[in-house]
């Protein structure tokens, strides 16, 4: 019983390490993660990615030929379309 409790504790502890790293560095999601989130919401080919303060601005060429500009919040990962 003690051994399984110890193993469970270690698994939980190790699963928290990435979360602690994000909190310690003050950064949220990476550029690569932001790009993946954008393509999941708006499938297509990524044309470029720009970092702007806490956000990422990503341009995606969709299959129908339209280019959309997306803003991914660097802290939450929320994807919104930029209709400027």
ZIVENMO-V118721 format. One record per residue. N is the residue number from 0. PSI is psi as a letter, one per 40 degrees, with the letter a starting at -180 (NA if undefined). D_FIRST is the distance of its C-alpha to the first C-alpha in whole Angstrom. Layout:
# ZIVENMO-V118721
n=N psi=PSI d_first=D_FIRST
n=N psi=PSI d_first=D_FIRST
This chain:
# ZIVENMO-V118721
n=0 psi=d d_first=0
n=1 psi=d d_first=4
n=2 psi=d d_first=5
n=3 psi=d d_first=5
n=4 psi=d d_first=6
n=5 psi=d d_first=9
n=6 psi=d d_first=10
n=7 psi=d d_first=11
n=8 psi=d d_first=12
n=9 psi=d d_first=14
n=10 psi=d d_first=16
n=11 psi=d d_first=17
n=12 psi=d d_first=18
n=13 psi=d d_first=20
n=14 psi=d d_first=21
n=15 psi=e d_first=23
n=16 psi=d d_first=25
n=17 psi=d d_first=28
n=18 psi=d d_first=28
n=19 psi=d d_first=29
n=20 psi=d d_first=31
n=21 psi=d d_first=33
n=22 psi=d d_first=33
n=23 psi=d d_first=34
n=24 psi=e d_first=37
n=25 psi=e d_first=39
n=26 psi=i d_first=39
n=27 psi=b d_first=38
n=28 psi=i d_first=38
n=29 psi=i d_first=40
n=30 psi=d d_first=43
n=31 psi=d d_first=42
n=32 psi=d d_first=39
n=33 psi=d d_first=42
n=34 psi=d d_first=44
n=35 psi=d d_first=42
n=36 psi=d d_first=42
n=37 psi=d d_first=45
n=38 psi=d d_first=46
n=39 psi=d d_first=43
n=40 psi=d d_first=45
n=41 psi=g d_first=49
n=42 psi=i d_first=49
n=43 psi=a d_first=51
n=44 psi=h d_first=52
n=45 psi=h d_first=51
n=46 psi=d d_first=54
n=47 psi=i d_first=53
n=48 psi=h d_first=51
n=49 psi=i d_first=52
n=50 psi=h d_first=50
n=51 psi=h d_first=51
n=52 psi=b d_first=50
n=53 psi=e d_first=46
n=54 psi=i d_first=47
n=55 psi=h d_first=48
n=56 psi=h d_first=51
n=57 psi=h d_first=51
n=58 psi=h d_first=54
n=59 psi=h d_first=53
n=60 psi=h d_first=55
n=61 psi=i d_first=55
n=62 psi=d d_first=56
n=63 psi=e d_first=59
n=64 psi=e d_first=60
n=65 psi=i d_first=59
n=66 psi=h d_first=58
n=67 psi=i d_first=55
n=68 psi=h d_first=54
n=69 psi=i d_first=51
n=70 psi=h d_first=49
n=71 psi=h d_first=46
n=72 psi=h d_first=44
n=73 psi=e d_first=43
n=74 psi=d d_first=40
n=75 psi=d d_first=39
n=76 psi=e d_first=40
n=77 psi=h d_first=43
n=78 psi=h d_first=45
n=79 psi=i d_first=49
n=80 psi=h d_first=52
n=81 psi=h d_first=55
n=82 psi=f d_first=58
n=83 psi=NA d_first=60
